Amino acid sequence: MEKINKKVFSRIGFSLVGIQITSLLLQIILILILNTAFGGTKWLEDSSAAIMLVSFIPMYAAAFPVGIWGLKKLPTVKGETATLSAGQLVKYALFCMPVMYVGNIIGTLLSGVLSGGQATNMVEELLTGQIGIEILFIVILAPFFEEYVFRKLLIDKTIRFGEKTAVIFSALMFGVFHGNLFQFFYTFGIGLIWGYIYVKTRKFSYVFCLHALFNFMGGILPSMLMNLLGEEGMKALETMDMAVLETMPFEIMVYGLYTLVLLLLVIAGAVLLLKNRREFALEEKELEEENRITVKTVWLNPGMIIFSVMILATFIYALFS
């Protein structure tokens, strides 16, 4: 039985490797085609939207479908569905706020320390100011495919090894899949909450909507604020150039209101999370012998070893590129 269980995790590893390799190869091919068509790489400098399209089209048009194809071949354990009230969904959304905030701080500080200040947040570099394109990729496609793979499929395929194992494993894979320390800590933390919600409800719609909401708040709203402030306003905020800031009172008021609301949501979420921390209980029922696994079962297999090496290389590259 140990050998069969290892094959399950090996197939998961190979499926995630398939997503990464397919995306990378298609991005390279697409860049070569565009370089040929435009006679060089000037198109990359002239259009930030083009960079986003080259980055995301291969990922969602081909790479994720490859991974889904690989994962779907594994046996699924279905569970009973449950419904959350609007109040419960709001509560879980608030739980995520301090996790996102603290995780982002940890990731940013650790990236800076390990890279000697060289590392840059690639997510911020991908924000183009093209709101329509950003909504399509960041608010719709990314939440759909990521939740389908990392919550629905991974949990459905591993929950027979225990609820806690399925939630932690899916959250860890979700975190490392982003490939950088800037995002790892908050994606892992939020992945635990979303995994818990999926295990208890088995409803994909809940985790998709929460993911879309957080991508909107963390990606689209900052991008809209950047558009509102412009390059001059952003530089003035960084340097606290009051001469410039005094010329844009409305823009600064909007930015300040956004920051204040975000801070209040973080505080409210932290209070609720501490108050309701015992709510996050997963079943610890005795597993059947064939479903008992060890760390060796999960990690010491060809698929997960290759995936781990690839992810480690990606993290190192993100720190020093």
C-alpha positions as a LaTeX table, in Angstrom:
\begin{tabular}{lrrr}
\hline
Residue & $x$ (\AA) & $y$ (\AA) & $z$ (\AA) \\
\hline
Met1 & 0.00 & 0.00 & 0.00 \\
Glu2 & 2.93 & 2.33 & 0.70 \\
Lys3 & 4.05 & 1.95 & $-2.91$ \\
Ile4 & 0.56 & 2.84 & $-4.21$ \\
Asn5 & 0.32 & 5.91 & $-1.97$ \\
Lys6 & 3.75 & 7.06 & $-3.13$ \\
Lys7 & 2.49 & 6.85 & $-6.71$ \\
Val8 & $-0.41$ & 9.15 & $-5.80$ \\
Phe9 & 1.93 & 11.87 & $-4.54$ \\
Ser10 & 4.38 & 11.24 & $-7.36$ \\
Arg11 & 1.63 & 11.84 & $-9.90$ \\
Ile12 & 0.67 & 15.04 & $-8.07$ \\
Gly13 & 4.30 & 16.18 & $-8.25$ \\
Phe14 & 4.59 & 15.38 & $-11.95$ \\
Ser15 & 1.28 & 17.15 & $-12.66$ \\
Leu16 & 2.54 & 20.34 & $-10.96$ \\
Val17 & 5.86 & 20.03 & $-12.81$ \\
Gly18 & 3.83 & 19.72 & $-16.01$ \\
Ile19 & 2.13 & 23.05 & $-15.29$ \\
Gln20 & 5.47 & 24.78 & $-14.70$ \\
Ile21 & 7.31 & 23.33 & $-17.68$ \\
Thr22 & 4.43 & 23.79 & $-20.12$ \\
Ser23 & 4.04 & 27.42 & $-19.09$ \\
Leu24 & 7.79 & 28.14 & $-19.33$ \\
Leu25 & 8.24 & 26.48 & $-22.73$ \\
Leu26 & 5.22 & 28.20 & $-24.24$ \\
Gln27 & 6.34 & 31.57 & $-22.85$ \\
Ile28 & 9.75 & 31.10 & $-24.48$ \\
Ile29 & 8.17 & 30.10 & $-27.79$ \\
Leu30 & 5.76 & 33.05 & $-27.67$ \\
Ile31 & 8.58 & 35.50 & $-26.90$ \\
Leu32 & 10.68 & 34.13 & $-29.80$ \\
Ile33 & 7.72 & 34.50 & $-32.18$ \\
Leu34 & 7.06 & 38.08 & $-31.05$ \\
Asn35 & 10.75 & 38.97 & $-31.22$ \\
Thr36 & 10.79 & 37.76 & $-34.82$ \\
Ala37 & 7.56 & 39.56 & $-35.68$ \\
Phe38 & 8.67 & 42.89 & $-34.16$ \\
Gly39 & 12.36 & 42.65 & $-35.01$ \\
Gly40 & 13.68 & 42.52 & $-31.45$ \\
Thr41 & 12.59 & 42.95 & $-27.85$ \\
Lys42 & 11.45 & 46.57 & $-28.06$ \\
Trp43 & 7.83 & 45.41 & $-27.76$ \\
Leu44 & 8.63 & 44.30 & $-24.19$ \\
Glu45 & 9.76 & 47.81 & $-23.29$ \\
Asp46 & 6.86 & 49.53 & $-25.05$ \\
Ser47 & 3.98 & 47.52 & $-23.59$ \\
Ser48 & 3.61 & 46.32 & $-20.01$ \\
Ala49 & 0.31 & 44.72 & $-21.05$ \\
Ala50 & 2.24 & 42.54 & $-23.52$ \\
Ile51 & 4.39 & 41.20 & $-20.68$ \\
Met52 & 1.26 & 40.21 & $-18.76$ \\
Leu53 & $-0.25$ & 38.52 & $-21.81$ \\
Val54 & 2.96 & 36.58 & $-22.51$ \\
Ser55 & 3.16 & 35.55 & $-18.85$ \\
Phe56 & $-0.44$ & 34.47 & $-18.36$ \\
Ile57 & $-1.85$ & 33.21 & $-21.67$ \\
Pro58 & 0.39 & 30.08 & $-21.76$ \\
Met59 & $-0.37$ & 29.44 & $-18.08$ \\
Tyr60 & $-4.16$ & 29.47 & $-18.33$ \\
Ala61 & $-4.64$ & 28.38 & $-21.95$ \\
Ala62 & $-2.41$ & 25.31 & $-21.77$ \\
Ala63 & $-0.33$ & 24.78 & $-18.62$ \\
Phe64 & $-3.11$ & 24.46 & $-16.07$ \\
Pro65 & $-5.17$ & 22.18 & $-18.36$ \\
Val66 & $-2.11$ & 19.89 & $-18.57$ \\
Gly67 & $-1.91$ & 19.73 & $-14.78$ \\
Ile68 & $-5.65$ & 19.17 & $-14.45$ \\
Trp69 & $-5.46$ & 16.30 & $-16.94$ \\
Gly70 & $-2.76$ & 14.64 & $-14.84$ \\
Leu71 & $-4.54$ & 15.11 & $-11.51$ \\
Lys72 & $-7.95$ & 13.98 & $-12.72$ \\
Lys73 & $-6.65$ & 10.47 & $-13.27$ \\
Leu74 & $-6.23$ & 10.00 & $-9.51$ \\
Pro75 & $-9.15$ & 8.53 & $-7.49$ \\
Thr76 & $-11.51$ & 11.09 & $-5.93$ \\
Val77 & $-13.13$ & 10.95 & $-2.51$ \\
Lys78 & $-16.40$ & 12.86 & $-2.56$ \\
Gly79 & $-17.94$ & 14.36 & 0.56 \\
Glu80 & $-21.21$ & 15.87 & 1.65 \\
Thr81 & $-21.77$ & 19.51 & 0.79 \\
Ala82 & $-22.68$ & 22.19 & 3.32 \\
Thr83 & $-23.83$ & 25.78 & 2.97 \\
Leu84 & $-22.33$ & 28.87 & 4.57 \\
Ser85 & $-24.38$ & 31.95 & 5.40 \\
Ala86 & $-23.40$ & 35.37 & 4.09 \\
Gly87 & $-22.26$ & 36.27 & 7.61 \\
Gln88 & $-19.99$ & 33.23 & 7.79 \\
Leu89 & $-18.43$ & 34.06 & 4.41 \\
Val90 & $-17.75$ & 37.63 & 5.57 \\
Lys91 & $-16.20$ & 36.26 & 8.75 \\
Tyr92 & $-13.88$ & 33.92 & 6.83 \\
Ala93 & $-12.95$ & 36.76 & 4.49 \\
Leu94 & $-11.97$ & 38.88 & 7.49 \\
Phe95 & $-9.93$ & 35.99 & 8.91 \\
Cys96 & $-7.76$ & 36.19 & 5.80 \\
Met97 & $-6.91$ & 39.88 & 6.17 \\
Pro98 & $-4.36$ & 39.68 & 9.03 \\
Val99 & $-2.92$ & 36.49 & 7.53 \\
Met100 & $-2.36$ & 38.28 & 4.23 \\
Tyr101 & $-0.93$ & 41.37 & 5.93 \\
Val102 & 1.46 & 39.59 & 8.31 \\
Gly103 & 2.47 & 37.02 & 5.70 \\
Asn104 & 3.28 & 39.77 & 3.22 \\
Ile105 & 5.49 & 41.54 & 5.79 \\
Ile106 & 7.35 & 38.33 & 6.64 \\
Gly107 & 7.88 & 37.46 & 2.97 \\
Thr108 & 9.07 & 40.97 & 2.09 \\
Leu109 & 11.51 & 41.18 & 5.02 \\
Leu110 & 12.90 & 37.67 & 4.47 \\
Ser111 & 13.31 & 38.27 & 0.73 \\
Gly112 & 15.23 & 41.46 & 1.44 \\
Val113 & 17.50 & 39.82 & 4.04 \\
Leu114 & 18.31 & 36.70 & 2.00 \\
Ser115 & 18.91 & 38.61 & $-1.23$ \\
Gly116 & 20.83 & 41.48 & 0.32 \\
Gly117 & 18.08 & 43.83 & $-0.80$ \\
Gln118 & 18.24 & 42.69 & $-4.45$ \\
Ala119 & 14.91 & 40.86 & $-4.66$ \\
Thr120 & 11.92 & 42.64 & $-6.20$ \\
Asn121 & 8.27 & 41.67 & $-5.93$ \\
Met122 & 7.40 & 40.23 & $-9.35$ \\
Val123 & 3.68 & 40.63 & $-8.67$ \\
Glu124 & 4.05 & 44.41 & $-8.49$ \\
Glu125 & 6.06 & 44.37 & $-11.72$ \\
Leu126 & 3.23 & 42.53 & $-13.50$ \\
Leu127 & 0.67 & 45.20 & $-12.60$ \\
Thr128 & 0.26 & 47.10 & $-15.84$ \\
Gly129 & $-2.46$ & 49.62 & $-15.12$ \\
Gln130 & $-4.54$ & 47.91 & $-17.85$ \\
Ile131 & $-7.49$ & 47.25 & $-15.55$ \\
Gly132 & $-9.52$ & 45.16 & $-18.01$ \\
Ile133 & $-6.64$ & 42.76 & $-18.66$ \\
Glu134 & $-5.80$ & 42.59 & $-14.97$ \\
Ile135 & $-9.39$ & 41.75 & $-14.01$ \\
Leu136 & $-9.49$ & 38.96 & $-16.61$ \\
Phe137 & $-6.27$ & 37.30 & $-15.49$ \\
Ile138 & $-5.95$ & 38.23 & $-11.80$ \\
Val139 & $-9.58$ & 38.27 & $-10.66$ \\
Ile140 & $-11.17$ & 35.62 & $-12.91$ \\
Leu141 & $-8.73$ & 33.15 & $-14.47$ \\
Ala142 & $-6.13$ & 32.92 & $-11.67$ \\
Pro143 & $-8.69$ & 32.26 & $-8.89$ \\
Phe144 & $-10.62$ & 29.79 & $-11.06$ \\
Phe145 & $-7.67$ & 27.62 & $-12.10$ \\
Glu146 & $-5.73$ & 27.89 & $-8.83$ \\
Glu147 & $-8.73$ & 27.01 & $-6.67$ \\
Tyr148 & $-9.72$ & 24.20 & $-8.99$ \\
Val149 & $-6.24$ & 22.66 & $-8.80$ \\
Phe150 & $-5.05$ & 23.50 & $-5.28$ \\
Arg151 & $-8.31$ & 23.23 & $-3.39$ \\
Lys152 & $-10.78$ & 21.07 & $-5.30$ \\
Leu153 & $-8.49$ & 18.57 & $-7.04$ \\
Leu154 & $-5.66$ & 18.29 & $-4.50$ \\
Ile155 & $-8.02$ & 18.01 & $-1.54$ \\
Asp156 & $-10.40$ & 15.62 & $-3.32$ \\
Lys157 & $-7.41$ & 13.42 & $-4.19$ \\
Thr158 & $-5.68$ & 13.47 & $-0.77$ \\
Ile159 & $-8.49$ & 13.74 & 1.79 \\
Arg160 & $-8.52$ & 9.96 & 2.22 \\
Phe161 & $-5.21$ & 10.46 & 4.05 \\
Gly162 & $-6.98$ & 12.72 & 6.56 \\
Glu163 & $-8.50$ & 16.20 & 6.52 \\
Lys164 & $-5.50$ & 17.81 & 8.17 \\
Thr165 & $-3.07$ & 16.21 & 5.71 \\
Ala166 & $-5.17$ & 17.31 & 2.73 \\
Val167 & $-5.54$ & 20.92 & 3.91 \\
Ile168 & $-1.88$ & 21.41 & 4.89 \\
Phe169 & $-0.57$ & 19.70 & 1.76 \\
Ser170 & $-2.83$ & 21.70 & $-0.59$ \\
Ala171 & $-1.93$ & 24.98 & 1.16 \\
Leu172 & 1.79 & 24.19 & 1.00 \\
Met173 & 1.61 & 23.34 & $-2.71$ \\
Phe174 & $-0.38$ & 26.53 & $-3.30$ \\
Gly175 & 2.25 & 28.58 & $-1.47$ \\
Val176 & 5.35 & 27.14 & $-3.11$ \\
Phe177 & 3.73 & 27.14 & $-6.56$ \\
His178 & 3.94 & 30.95 & $-6.58$ \\
Gly179 & 7.70 & 30.53 & $-6.70$ \\
Asn180 & 8.86 & 33.38 & $-4.46$ \\
Leu181 & 9.15 & 34.29 & $-0.78$ \\
Phe182 & 7.20 & 37.53 & $-1.23$ \\
Gln183 & 4.02 & 35.52 & $-1.76$ \\
Phe184 & 4.79 & 32.22 & $-0.02$ \\
Phe185 & 3.82 & 33.03 & 3.58 \\
Tyr186 & 0.49 & 34.73 & 2.93 \\
Thr187 & $-0.56$ & 32.29 & 0.20 \\
Phe188 & 0.22 & 29.36 & 2.49 \\
Gly189 & $-1.69$ & 30.96 & 5.39 \\
Ile190 & $-4.71$ & 31.89 & 3.32 \\
Gly191 & $-4.52$ & 28.48 & 1.64 \\
Leu192 & $-5.05$ & 26.87 & 5.06 \\
Ile193 & $-8.23$ & 28.90 & 5.61 \\
Trp194 & $-9.59$ & 28.27 & 2.12 \\
Gly195 & $-8.69$ & 24.58 & 2.40 \\
Tyr196 & $-10.62$ & 24.37 & 5.67 \\
Ile197 & $-13.65$ & 26.01 & 4.01 \\
Tyr198 & $-13.52$ & 23.60 & 1.08 \\
Val199 & $-13.16$ & 20.52 & 3.31 \\
Lys200 & $-16.15$ & 21.57 & 5.42 \\
Thr201 & $-18.42$ & 22.61 & 2.53 \\
Arg202 & $-17.03$ & 20.88 & $-0.59$ \\
Lys203 & $-18.20$ & 23.92 & $-2.55$ \\
Phe204 & $-15.75$ & 25.28 & $-5.12$ \\
Ser205 & $-17.80$ & 28.48 & $-5.51$ \\
Tyr206 & $-16.93$ & 29.66 & $-1.98$ \\
Val207 & $-13.16$ & 29.45 & $-2.34$ \\
Phe208 & $-13.26$ & 30.83 & $-5.88$ \\
Cys209 & $-15.22$ & 33.91 & $-4.77$ \\
Leu210 & $-12.95$ & 34.53 & $-1.77$ \\
His211 & $-9.85$ & 34.18 & $-3.95$ \\
Ala212 & $-11.29$ & 36.56 & $-6.55$ \\
Leu213 & $-12.15$ & 39.08 & $-3.83$ \\
Phe214 & $-8.63$ & 39.04 & $-2.38$ \\
Asn215 & $-6.97$ & 39.28 & $-5.76$ \\
Phe216 & $-9.17$ & 42.28 & $-6.49$ \\
Met217 & $-8.30$ & 43.95 & $-3.19$ \\
Gly218 & $-4.61$ & 43.09 & $-3.35$ \\
Gly219 & $-4.05$ & 43.51 & $-7.08$ \\
Ile220 & $-6.68$ & 45.57 & $-8.88$ \\
Leu221 & $-7.30$ & 48.25 & $-6.25$ \\
Pro222 & $-3.57$ & 49.03 & $-5.84$ \\
Ser223 & $-3.27$ & 49.15 & $-9.64$ \\
Met224 & $-6.20$ & 51.60 & $-9.82$ \\
Leu225 & $-4.56$ & 53.73 & $-7.14$ \\
Met226 & $-1.29$ & 53.72 & $-9.09$ \\
Asn227 & $-3.20$ & 54.92 & $-12.15$ \\
Leu228 & $-4.88$ & 57.63 & $-10.09$ \\
Leu229 & $-1.65$ & 58.90 & $-8.54$ \\
Gly230 & 0.52 & 58.50 & $-11.63$ \\
Glu231 & 4.29 & 58.07 & $-11.60$ \\
Glu232 & 4.85 & 61.51 & $-10.11$ \\
Gly233 & 2.41 & 60.89 & $-7.27$ \\
Met234 & 3.86 & 57.46 & $-6.49$ \\
Lys235 & 7.38 & 58.86 & $-6.31$ \\
Ala236 & 6.14 & 61.73 & $-4.13$ \\
Leu237 & 4.57 & 59.23 & $-1.71$ \\
Glu238 & 7.78 & 57.21 & $-1.53$ \\
Thr239 & 9.90 & 60.30 & $-0.83$ \\
Met240 & 7.17 & 62.22 & 1.05 \\
Asp241 & 7.61 & 65.15 & $-1.32$ \\
Met242 & 5.03 & 67.50 & 0.21 \\
Ala243 & 5.37 & 70.07 & $-2.57$ \\
Val244 & 3.98 & 67.51 & $-5.04$ \\
Leu245 & 1.52 & 65.87 & $-2.64$ \\
Glu246 & $-0.15$ & 69.22 & $-1.86$ \\
Thr247 & $-1.07$ & 69.56 & $-5.54$ \\
Met248 & $-3.15$ & 66.38 & $-5.53$ \\
Pro249 & $-5.44$ & 66.46 & $-2.44$ \\
Phe250 & $-8.19$ & 64.28 & $-3.94$ \\
Glu251 & $-5.77$ & 61.51 & $-4.98$ \\
Ile252 & $-4.06$ & 61.51 & $-1.59$ \\
Met253 & $-7.46$ & 61.42 & 0.17 \\
Val254 & $-8.49$ & 58.34 & $-1.83$ \\
Tyr255 & $-5.16$ & 56.64 & $-1.14$ \\
Gly256 & $-5.42$ & 57.45 & 2.56 \\
Leu257 & $-9.01$ & 56.15 & 2.73 \\
Tyr258 & $-7.96$ & 52.87 & 1.07 \\
Thr259 & $-5.07$ & 52.47 & 3.52 \\
Leu260 & $-7.32$ & 53.23 & 6.51 \\
Val261 & $-10.04$ & 50.77 & 5.44 \\
Leu262 & $-7.41$ & 48.09 & 4.82 \\
Leu263 & $-5.92$ & 48.64 & 8.27 \\
Leu264 & $-9.35$ & 48.46 & 9.94 \\
Leu265 & $-10.14$ & 45.21 & 8.12 \\
Val266 & $-6.82$ & 43.73 & 9.24 \\
Ile267 & $-7.51$ & 44.67 & 12.87 \\
Ala268 & $-11.09$ & 43.37 & 12.73 \\
Gly269 & $-9.90$ & 40.14 & 11.14 \\
Ala270 & $-7.17$ & 39.65 & 13.76 \\
Val271 & $-9.66$ & 40.13 & 16.61 \\
Leu272 & $-12.16$ & 37.69 & 15.05 \\
Leu273 & $-9.44$ & 35.16 & 14.25 \\
Leu274 & $-8.16$ & 35.12 & 17.81 \\
Lys275 & $-11.69$ & 34.93 & 19.19 \\
Asn276 & $-12.71$ & 32.06 & 16.87 \\
Arg277 & $-9.37$ & 30.23 & 16.56 \\
Arg278 & $-10.83$ & 27.02 & 17.99 \\
Glu279 & $-13.31$ & 26.91 & 15.14 \\
Phe280 & $-10.64$ & 25.53 & 12.82 \\
Ala281 & $-10.92$ & 21.93 & 13.93 \\
Leu282 & $-10.38$ & 19.12 & 11.45 \\
Glu283 & $-11.45$ & 15.55 & 12.02 \\
Glu284 & $-8.82$ & 13.34 & 13.64 \\
Lys285 & $-10.64$ & 10.06 & 13.19 \\
Glu286 & $-8.57$ & 6.90 & 12.98 \\
Leu287 & $-7.52$ & 6.27 & 9.40 \\
Glu288 & $-7.71$ & 2.86 & 7.81 \\
Glu289 & $-4.29$ & 1.24 & 7.58 \\
Glu290 & $-4.01$ & 1.68 & 3.81 \\
Asn291 & $-4.51$ & 5.45 & 4.19 \\
Arg292 & $-1.83$ & 6.02 & 6.81 \\
Ile293 & 1.13 & 7.87 & 5.32 \\
Thr294 & 4.47 & 9.30 & 6.43 \\
Val295 & 6.66 & 12.20 & 5.34 \\
Lys296 & 8.59 & 9.65 & 3.30 \\
Thr297 & 5.41 & 8.68 & 1.43 \\
Val298 & 4.67 & 12.27 & 0.46 \\
Trp299 & 8.14 & 13.53 & $-0.46$ \\
Leu300 & 10.41 & 10.59 & $-1.33$ \\
Asn301 & 8.98 & 9.76 & $-4.73$ \\
Pro302 & 10.10 & 10.82 & $-8.24$ \\
Gly303 & 7.36 & 13.38 & $-8.92$ \\
Met304 & 7.63 & 15.29 & $-5.65$ \\
Ile305 & 11.45 & 15.19 & $-5.67$ \\
Ile306 & 11.57 & 16.74 & $-9.16$ \\
Phe307 & 8.91 & 19.28 & $-8.23$ \\
Ser308 & 10.79 & 20.22 & $-5.04$ \\
Val309 & 14.07 & 20.73 & $-6.92$ \\
Met310 & 12.32 & 22.84 & $-9.55$ \\
Ile311 & 10.58 & 25.00 & $-6.93$ \\
Leu312 & 13.79 & 25.48 & $-4.95$ \\
Ala313 & 15.53 & 26.68 & $-8.12$ \\
Thr314 & 12.61 & 29.03 & $-8.81$ \\
Phe315 & 12.79 & 30.53 & $-5.30$ \\
Ile316 & 16.55 & 31.07 & $-5.60$ \\
Tyr317 & 16.16 & 32.64 & $-9.04$ \\
Ala318 & 13.43 & 34.96 & $-7.73$ \\
Leu319 & 15.73 & 36.15 & $-4.93$ \\
Phe320 & 18.75 & 36.96 & $-7.07$ \\
Ser321 & 17.46 & 37.70 & $-10.59$ \\
\hline
\end{tabular}
